[in-house]
Amino acid sequence: MWPNNKLALFFLVLLFTISCFKLSYCSNIVCPEIEKEALLSFKESLEDPSNILSSWNVSADVNCCNWKGVVCSNITGGGHVQQLRLQGLRGKMNPSLFDLKHLKYLDLSQNDFEETIPSFIGSITALEYLDLSHAGFYGTIPHSIGNLSNLRTLRLNYYSYESGLDVDNLEWLSGLSRLEQLNMNNVNLIRASNWQQVINTLPSLVELRFQHCSLDFMTNATLHNNVSTSLAILDFYASNLMEYSSSTTPKWIFQLSNLIYLDLGSNYFEGPIPTVTNYATKLQHVDLSFNQFNSTIPDWLYSLKDLEFVDLSNNYLQGPLSNDIANLTSLNSLELHLNQLSGKIPSGITANLCKMQKLDLSRNNFQGDLSYSFGNMSDCFLGALEYLHLSGNQLSGQLPDQFGEFKSLRTLYLDSNNLSGAIPIYIGKLSSLVNLVLADNKLSGNLPESLGQLVNLELLYIRNNKLEGVVSEVHFANLTKLKLLYASGNNLTLNVSPNWIPPFKIMELKLGSWDLGEGGQIPTWIEKQKLNINWLDLSSTGISGIVPSWIWTITYLNLSHNQLHGNIRHLRSDRFIVGSLPQVGADVLALDLSNNLFSGDLSPFLCGMLSNNMLSGIIPNSIGFLTRLRSLNLYNNKISGQIPFSMRNCTALIKIDLANNDIDGSLPAWIGNSLPDLRVLVLTANNFGGEISPDICHLNTLQILDLSDNGFSGIIPRCVDNFTAMATKRSLPKYSHGELDFNVDMGIFRDSATVTTKGSELEYDNTLALVTNIDLSNNNLSGGIPKELTNLVELRSLNLSGNNFTGLIPRSIGDMKQMESLDLSRNSLSGEMPDSFRVMSFLNYLNVSYNHLRGRIPESTQFMGFNASSFIGNDDLCGPPLTSNCSRSGGPKKKDDNHYKTSSSSKIEWLYVFVSLGYAVGLSVFCAMLVLSKSWREAYYEFMEDIWNRVCVFLH
């Protein structure tokens, strides 16, 4: 033991000696006077609300090397200031920093200087590291920074694109030949058109970050070898100047041989994903999300052995996902959602990828039994996975037993597939689970009581399945963290004690179509959640009676399709009237009380959906206070009066449906100017009159316009081609929250619209964003059909029947190639049906009956399928499907057509006879005059001789 003690004592003495020497050595480091004065001057120009610079005080410590944020060089007796790290300051930068001749490291990030970057920065030529990020600077970056030839790191990035920093060019970067790291995220580079050429001049560049910089990718460049071999990190996220319009990916990006990190997300690049050179095998991070790539997943991706992160989501990628994906054994995150990938999910993912933490394959077209891909998972995969998102595919089968063996799974999304069977009991073993989404499948059976053991569960979505049976307090026993429960659209019965106090504090509760027990009343336990709950759906639950007063403070409320009743009246003296509905709270954003038994006058209570009740009275002026109102549905009531002028304040309105009421007056002109986002306007079956104001043409987002069954007169405004939403190709929102599916996304009620098309009424909800319709039928409109109407090339349904339109059908009607339903019946249209009808291949309903059309019905396969009733009432129309055939002239043949043909032929023969006789008589008279009159003969012979001479001369 003794030798060991001596050895330990020796090292202890040695360590003490070194420490003392170092302390003595460091204590001799004193900053020069000129540098100390420079720092004090710099401090004087700053505001220091957090006392960051409190140690900068000569009375406390004369040596500035000991001040906070200051680091000096280790030179005995005269250490120079080499580093400054200062955050949390405000004010102006003092040029005294110029006196810090040995300053190599300057970090002034996270400040609030509120000035332009001072040009004297470029005079601190010893700088190797300069960080001015998030420091409150604005304006144009000075070119003088290009004088810092020793600079290795330059950070000018900001939190957001509103930083205010920009450049007039980037040529000053060419002076930074040693630069290795450049971060200019959110700096506006729109004027730096030659940025690619400038990057070529930085041979040492390793890291380049240009997020949100408005770069011009249209000019292709070729990188020099030295740059292509040095760059390892390339971040161009959302930097395309051509935002929302397509451009191709610069090919040089995929030729960088040492690239480790690549982010080209949100740039709207189109076409196939480019080919990577054989040298680019070091990639660890690839993000090509939110573009318009339309190829298959390239083979080179499967060969990147070091790959850890892949995000190709939100593109148009097609084809299968190769089982070679199993080669990427380092992969911990794979995001391929919102594409068009198909086939089976490769089983190699779950068998081989032991580091996988996040797997998102949602919103594709993957098929097959879930057990094929997830029925033989490796233990390492089961232990590593934390996030699994497979929603929005076509997966089938039951939940595999192995799902109960996940050790770290926190999020499981399996909604919107074709999964069947019961929710397995083992689901309760997933103790780490926070989010469980099984909605919109075909799951059946009882809800397992083991759900109550998920102590970390915050979100449970099981809506729109075929679940049945009783749900008791046991199902919620340990769900103390539950915040969101979406369970509508099942056949479940709630059986809890009247005094039950839930263990959770719910924020969003959707129990539509449940049997809530408690004698058809709103359960008292929900009232105990009133301080937390802001979303409540109790639609189609059979509840009845008077609505309790506490419920009107809930932000999103759906009580539709029940037996609730009472009069809608005003709130008086801060006390609710028995049997009435009070005013709703100011925070209410969506309300659906449709299909109940409410009655009485419409009052300031108005909001959301009150359709299909027995409401009467007028729309109150107070509706103007609902400035966030997006959908107003009051159809099928007994509302009268006019649309109040105050509604112009409801500028967020997307849908107005006032159909089937007794509202009168003219169509307000302010609708076109005050409601810029209006997409659906339905005023059918009211008492409106007057002319349709041209101001309505300002509604360029309008998709559905229904003014039918009113008393409108005058002409259709010629500016209708300003309805650009009807001339633009429609598609369902790719990211599940488009404007018209607002309430669908929020889960309160599925907003819909009833449209008269194809001769019948159709209701649209899920595909409402695709519908384009104009219905002006059964009014007193007159004049011609404006040619401008045919510019609405994406219009799918047009109904102008039952008016007084005259003139011709526009020849350009065929331009409306997406038209599916066209009704022009019961007007006074004349002329022939344009031939351009033949190219309307989607037209499956047509009615032009009872007009004054004539001529041949255009011949096409489409028209052969129409019934003759679509053309009746036009006496001069002929051809299939009508039974009257057409003559050569295009008109219909008459019954005595053969008689006319014979008579006509007879007249033509006598004409020939009389012409011949006339010629013979004329010739005889001429010849007789030559015989009988000498002067005629001489004149005739002289004339003929002269003609003969002329001919001879011409021939010679």
HELIX and SHEET records of a PDB file:
HELIX    1   1 TRP A    2  SER A   27  1                                  26    
HELIX    2   2 GLU A   33  GLU A   44  1                                  12    
HELIX    3   3 CYS A   64  ASN A   66  5                                   3    
HELIX    4   4 PRO A   95  ASP A   99  5                                   5    
HELIX    5   5 SER A  119  SER A  123  5                                   5    
HELIX    6   6 HIS A  143  ASN A  147  5                                   5    
HELIX    7   7 TYR A  161  SER A  163  5                                   3    
HELIX    8   8 GLU A  171  GLY A  175  5                                   5    
HELIX    9   9 TRP A  195  ILE A  199  1                                   5    
HELIX   10  10 ASN A  225  SER A  230  1                                   6    
HELIX   11  11 LYS A  251  GLN A  255  5                                   5    
HELIX   12  12 ASP A  299  SER A  303  5                                   5    
HELIX   13  13 ASN A  323  ASN A  327  5                                   5    
HELIX   14  14 SER A  347  ASN A  352  1                                   6    
HELIX   15  15 LEU A  370  PHE A  374  1                                   5    
HELIX   16  16 ASP A  379  ALA A  384  1                                   6    
HELIX   17  17 ASP A  401  GLU A  405  5                                   5    
HELIX   18  18 ILE A  425  LYS A  429  5                                   5    
HELIX   19  19 GLU A  449  GLN A  453  5                                   5    
HELIX   20  20 GLU A  473  PHE A  476  5                                   4    
HELIX   21  21 GLU A  518  GLY A  520  5                                   3    
HELIX   22  22 THR A  524  GLU A  527  1                                   4    
HELIX   23  23 SER A  549  THR A  553  5                                   5    
HELIX   24  24 ASN A  621  PHE A  625  5                                   5    
HELIX   25  25 PHE A  645  ASN A  649  5                                   5    
HELIX   26  26 ILE A  671  SER A  674  1                                   4    
HELIX   27  27 PRO A  694  HIS A  698  5                                   5    
HELIX   28  28 ARG A  718  ASN A  722  5                                   5    
HELIX   29  29 THR A  724  MET A  726  5                                   3    
HELIX   30  30 PHE A  742  MET A  746  1                                   5    
HELIX   31  31 LEU A  768  LEU A  770  5                                   3    
HELIX   32  32 LYS A  787  ASN A  791  5                                   5    
HELIX   33  33 ARG A  811  ASP A  815  5                                   5    
HELIX   34  34 ASP A  835  VAL A  839  5                                   5    
HELIX   35  35 THR A  861  MET A  864  1                                   4    
HELIX   36  36 ALA A  868  SER A  870  5                                   3    
HELIX   37  37 ASP A  897  LEU A  932  1                                  36    
HELIX   38  38 LYS A  934  LEU A  955  1                                  22    
SHEET    1   A 2 LEU A  46  GLU A  47  0                                        
SHEET    2   A 2 ARG A  90  GLY A  91 -1                                        
SHEET    1   B22 VAL A  70  CYS A  72  0                                        
SHEET    2   B22 VAL A  81  ARG A  85 -1                                        
SHEET    3   B22 TYR A 105  ASP A 107  1                                        
SHEET    4   B22 TYR A 129  ASP A 131  1                                        
SHEET    5   B22 THR A 153  ARG A 155  1                                        
SHEET    6   B22 GLN A 181  ASN A 183  1                                        
SHEET    7   B22 GLU A 207  ARG A 209  1                                        
SHEET    8   B22 ILE A 233  ASP A 235  1                                        
SHEET    9   B22 TYR A 261  ASP A 263  1                                        
SHEET   10   B22 HIS A 285  ASP A 287  1                                        
SHEET   11   B22 PHE A 309  ASP A 311  1                                        
SHEET   12   B22 SER A 333  GLU A 335  1                                        
SHEET   13   B22 LYS A 358  ASP A 360  1                                        
SHEET   14   B22 TYR A 387  HIS A 389  1                                        
SHEET   15   B22 THR A 411  TYR A 413  1                                        
SHEET   16   B22 ASN A 435  VAL A 437  1                                        
SHEET   17   B22 LEU A 459  TYR A 461  1                                        
SHEET   18   B22 LEU A 484  TYR A 486  1                                        
SHEET   19   B22 GLU A 508  LYS A 510  1                                        
SHEET   20   B22 TRP A 535  ASP A 537  1                                        
SHEET   21   B22 TYR A 556  ASN A 558  1                                        
SHEET   22   B22 ALA A 590  ASP A 592  1                                        
SHEET    1   C 2 GLY A 139  THR A 140  0                                        
SHEET    2   C 2 LEU A 165  ASP A 166  1                                        
SHEET    1   D 2 GLU A 270  GLY A 271  0                                        
SHEET    2   D 2 GLN A 292  PHE A 293  1                                        
SHEET    1   E 8 GLN A 318  PRO A 320  0                                        
SHEET    2   E 8 GLN A 340  LYS A 344  1                                        
SHEET    3   E 8 ASN A 365  ASP A 369  1                                        
SHEET    4   E 8 GLN A 394  GLY A 397  1                                        
SHEET    5   E 8 ASN A 418  ALA A 422  1                                        
SHEET    6   E 8 LYS A 442  GLY A 445  1                                        
SHEET    7   E 8 LYS A 466  VAL A 471  1                                        
SHEET    8   E 8 ASN A 491  LEU A 494  1                                        
SHEET    1   F 3 SER A 544  GLY A 545  0                                        
SHEET    2   F 3 GLN A 563  ILE A 568  1                                        
SHEET    3   F 3 SER A 580  LEU A 581  1                                        
SHEET    1   G13 SER A 544  GLY A 545  0                                        
SHEET    2   G13 GLN A 563  ILE A 568  1                                        
SHEET    3   G13 LEU A 597  ASP A 601  1                                        
SHEET    4   G13 MET A 614  ILE A 618  1                                        
SHEET    5   G13 LYS A 638  GLY A 641  1                                        
SHEET    6   G13 ASP A 662  GLY A 665  1                                        
SHEET    7   G13 ASN A 687  GLU A 691  1                                        
SHEET    8   G13 GLY A 711  GLY A 714  1                                        
SHEET    9   G13 ASN A 780  GLY A 783  1                                        
SHEET   10   G13 ASN A 804  LEU A 808  1                                        
SHEET   11   G13 SER A 828  GLU A 832  1                                        
SHEET   12   G13 HIS A 852  ARG A 856  1                                        
SHEET   13   G13 ASP A 876  CYS A 878  1                                        
SHEET    1   H 8 SER A 631  ASN A 633  0                                        
SHEET    2   H 8 LYS A 655  ASP A 657  1                                        
SHEET    3   H 8 VAL A 680  VAL A 682  1                                        
SHEET    4   H 8 ILE A 704  ASP A 706  1                                        
SHEET    5   H 8 ASN A 773  ASP A 775  1                                        
SHEET    6   H 8 SER A 797  ASN A 799  1                                        
SHEET    7   H 8 SER A 821  ASP A 823  1                                        
SHEET    8   H 8 TYR A 845  ASN A 847  1                                        
SHEET    1   I 2 ALA A 753  THR A 757  0                                        
SHEET    2   I 2 SER A 760  TYR A 764 -1                                        
END                                                                             
